[in-house]
């Protein structure tokens, strides 16, 4: 009798089989390593393809940038007015940077102080003018590096301007005027007889209303010293709101020859073009009637402001503000103030970016309206910075930015709004 048993037992590889498998695996690994080690280097096409793929993946996952907070146009329109002489050409031989991006190339600030000097140029360091006895030097002593009011979170930009100062009631007293932007305030009388008026300007208008959170660790006395006190405004009579468009052109030849050459050309072209477009260009000193001022220095009780045009002896068509005799302006007069456009064009000192000459800042006052008298100006209360401006661009900037409230993208350096937010595209 035969018995057949079928057993399912695991097969144990022999020593020879195990050795063969190990040898084969090692050989394949060495071949793969050599293939990887001696692989040909990636070509430029391969790198570009991989980079483009990563860029597409990154851009697809990145949300689109928000739209700008104002209307824009891509480039500055070419001059179209055939009734006027062509704009002068750009002077040759100037080393202008025409390749670097402009968007965002500006320093942030909380307030810009324009010191009215009546001069077209100044020393390289404006605080050295007149042997250091000037308003810019006094303000830099307070707000500059190491100054008692220096605050990295509340930068005060101090510039000289070619605008003339108002004539004080007592002509024998030397006085200086100043514009504050974007507060759009005009302080007509800052007597140069003591430092009190400078302190009043600093404490009443320039210090912050509230300190940055980084200053929370300061003592109450120190915090109180660094914040604004409206009571000081009563020491500066005649302060009032600015209702004129301000076109500021860097013409600081004492600092850089490029702005010194281009600036005066742009100033003349802006004045001519604004007048062709029906804007009243004011050139004389601002006349302030203190008889209607309560002395508080705020916008609600602003005195009558008369902006004298050149050649009219300070009388006539340039007047703005309340009615004659110091009476309150009527509703009709207030409507005319917002629809009748007036402007001042001035040279200013260094704002940075000489290589982008010409450099221009356009401030549009709050309450400004478009030509229909009803639509609010899109840039009212804003300051718009432009770079690489040439005389041939002036007509386009006047029509687009001053009249329509549109920003020209390819010349835009940045801007500031009424809330002191720095604007970028």
Beta strands, then each sheet from edge to edge (+ up, - down):
strand 1: 72-73
strand 2: 111-116
strand 3: 156-161
strand 4: 175-181
strand 5: 185-191
strand 6: 240-241
strand 7: 245-250
strand 8: 280-281
strand 9: 286-289
strand 10: 304-307
strand 11: 319-320
strand 12: 342-348
strand 13: 360-363
strand 14: 383-386
strand 15: 407-408
strand 16: 412-416
strand 17: 422-423
sheet 1: 1+ 15+
sheet 2: 3+ 2+ 4- 5+ 6-
sheet 3: 8+ 12+ 7+ 13- 14+ 16- 17+
sheet 4: 9+ 10- 11+
end
